[in-house]
């Protein structure tokens, strides 16, 4: 009986710890970039969707921006093509673009279904809808990589309209250029652009790493919180490499453009989103404007 009582009291403590955060972020917009392993594992997928749904129910205004890279590669393989990448960007010819748009549409509606199953109204859209994401052709170090877009503008009106009507928007990273040609967009770039455009209080990247390390081989060098200036020092000092470099640059750019705080979380940890936002300790890396930033 006493043991049961302890468990009940622990639950109460957890809820009390979450209270100031719930009050602080009430009616604030949070953009969640969703991709990586958390997306390809069904159990983790359900956890992430539960987390985002809970955020919505306690007063946040979440927007999900999702990728679908692994799934796109799988379908590209199914039609007998080989996925090609240049500097981490998918080379996207006509046929690959067609496959990417179909796969992202499928992923998008799966996420909508999962949210609605939990009792929250969701609407799936791509960057084409309502002129949300405007792009121009992106080159990688001067190389033509096909229909890959660089975002030139965001019109968030459609997102504001959905949030106002109490919907949870779920965005797939496809955009149009001035000639209404369709382009595939890196999902991190799309999430960052959306977060800036809506003045999000938080931008969360769900990734396949625990967060940032000063030295990836030294687990004791984990960084749980850093400022944009410290992030620049890490980048300049050559500490950050590979796929983390553009991600961290996106993070600092978002914070310098009005996003209050950016979080890099390990999407493989169940309920990492709730742990980071509603507990004093947190579980990932938070990037803030300066030491006083809350």
N, C-alpha and C positions, 0 to 999 in steps of 0.2 A: 504493500500500500504506500509506504514511504517513498519507494523508488518511483512509483507512478506519479506521486505528488511532485517529486523532483523534476520529472520530465515535463509535467504541466507547467511548473514554475519557469523552467528553462524556456518553454515556448512563449510564455508571457514576456520574459526578458527580451527575447528576440523581437517580439512585436513592439515593445517599448523602445528598443534601440532603433527600430525602423521609423518610429513616429516623426522625429524632427526632420528626417529626410523626406518623408511623405509630405509634410507641411511645406517644406522648402521648395519642392519641385512640382507642387500642385499647379496644373495648367501650363506647365513648361513643356516645350517641344524637345523630344529626344529622337535622334536619328540613329538607327541600328543598321550597320553594314553586316550583312549575314552571308557567310560563305565558308569555304574550307570543309574540314571533316565534320563540323557540326551540322553541315547540310547533307552530307552523304550517309550519315548514320541516323537511322530512323528514330532511335531512342533519344539521341541528342537533339534531333530536329523537334521532337515533341516538347522537350524541356525548354528549348529556346522560345518556341511559340507560346508555351505556358507563361514563361517569364514576361514576354512582351505583352501578353494579354493581361497579366496581373498589373503591370505598369499602367496600362490603360485604365483598368478598373479602379486603381487608387488615385487617379487624377492626372497622370502624365498624358501627353499627347504624342504617342510614338508614331514614327514613320519607319518602315522597313525598306532598305534598298538591298536587293539581293544579287548575287552572282549566279554562276552556274557552269563555271569553267570545266569541271571534271565531267559533268553530264554532257556538255557540248562536245568535248573530246571523244566521249563514248559514242555519240551519234555520228560524229565525223568518221570514226573508225568503222561504224556499221555500214556506211555507204562506200567503204573501200578507200577512203582518203586518209592521209597521214596528217595529224595535227602538227603545225609548224609554229615555232615561236621565235621572235627576234627581240632580244633584251626584255624577255618576260611578257611581251605582247603577242597575242595570237595573230598570225598572218591570216587575213580574212578576205578570201576571194568571193565572187558572186554566190557560189554554191554554199560555201561555209557561212556566209552572212544569212542565207536563207535558213540553214540548219540552226544557227545560233538564235535567230528570232523565234523559230518554232519551239526550240527547247526552252528558252527563257520564258516564253508564254506558258508552256506546260508547267514549269517550276512555279511560276507566279500564281497560277490558279490552284496549284496544290497547297501553297502557303495560305491562300485566301480560304480554302476549304477548312484547313486545320484551325485557323483563327475563328472561323464561324462556328465550328464544332464546339468551341469553348464559350460560345455565347456572346461574342463580340462581332459587330458588323465590320467587314473589311472590304476594300475595293482594290483590285489589282489594275495597275496601269503601267505603260511603258513611257519612256521619255518623249515619245511621239505625241502622247495624249495631251491636249490643251497646250501644245507648244512648250511642254515642260523643259526639255533639254535640247538646246540648239548646239550644233557642232560644226567643226570644220575638219577636213582630212588631217589625220595625224601622221607624221613621219617619224621613224625611229632612227636617230643619227643619220638623217638624210635618206634612209631607205624607205621605199614605198612598201607598206605592209597591207595595202588593200583598204577595205572598208572599216577602218578603225578611226574613231572620232575623238577629237579634242574638244572639250566643252567650251563654247564661247559665250553662252548665256543661259540663264535659268529663269523661267517664268513660273513662280510658285503659286499662282492664283488657284489652279486646280487643287493643289494640296491644302491651301487655306480653306477652300470651300468644303472639301471633304472633312477636314478636322472640325470645322465649325458645325457640321451636320453630324458629328460624333462617329465618323467612320475612321478606321485605321487604314491609311494608304500603304500599299505594297508596290514598290517601284522596280521595274526591270530596266537594266542599263542599255537602252536602245535610244538613239536620237536621230534627228533630221538635220541636214545642212540647209543652206539657203535655197538649194534647188530641189529640196524635199527628197533627197537621196537618203536611204537608211544606213546608219552606221552602228557598229558595235562599240560600246564604251567600257573601259575598265571600271569595274564596279566600285573600287575604292575611290576613283576620281568622281564617279557619279554621286556617291554618298557624301563626299566632301563638298561638292558643289551644291547639293541640296541643303546640307546643314548650314552652309554660309547663307544661302538665299532665304531660308526661313528663320535665320537668327536662332538656331537651335541652342538650347542650354547645354546639351550634351551630344557628342557624337561618339558612338561606340563601335569599335572594330572587333568582330569576333574572328579570331585567327587560329592558327595551329601551333602557336607558341605561347608560353606562359606570360609573356610581356617582354620588356626590354632588359637586356644584359649589357653591361659595359664590355664584358668579355664573355662571349657565348659559351666558352669552354669552362668558365668559372661560375658555378651556380651561386656563389656567395656575392657575385657582383650584380645581382638583380636590382633593378631600379623601380621602386614603386611609385615614385612621383618625381617629375622633372619639369622645369620651366622651358619655354621656347628657346631662350638663350642657351640653356644647358644642352638642349637637343641639337642646336646648331653647332655647339662645340663638339658633341659626339660625332656628328656627321663630318665636320671639318677635320677631326682627328683621325678619321678612317676607322672608327670603332664599329660603324654600322654598315653592313654590306648586304648584298643579295636583294631579295624581295622586300626586305625591311626598309631599305633606303627610300624608295618612293612613298611607302606607307608613312614613314616618320615625317617626310617632307609635307605630305598631305595633312598630317596632324598639326604641324606647326603653322601651316598656312591657314587652317581652319580656325585655330585659336587667335591668330593675328587678324582674322576677319570676322570677329564677333562671336564665335562659338566659345562658350564659357570654359568648357573642359572637354578634353578628348581622352577616351579610355581605350587601351589595347588589352583585350582579354583573350584568354584561352578558351575557345568555344567547346573544347573537349571536356571541360569541367562542368558537370551538371549544375545548372542554375547560377553560373558565374555572373550573369547579368544582375541578378538580385543581390548576390554577395557583394559585388562591387558598389552598387548604388545604395543599398540599405544597411550596410554595416560599417562600423568605424574603421575596421582594418582594411577591407577591400582585398581583391585577389589579383589584380593586374597592375598595369602601369597607367598612371594618369598624367596627362600633359596639360599644364596650366600656363597662364600668361606670366605670372610672377609669383614670388613667395607668398604674397598676401592673398592671391586668388583663392576663392573658396570653392 
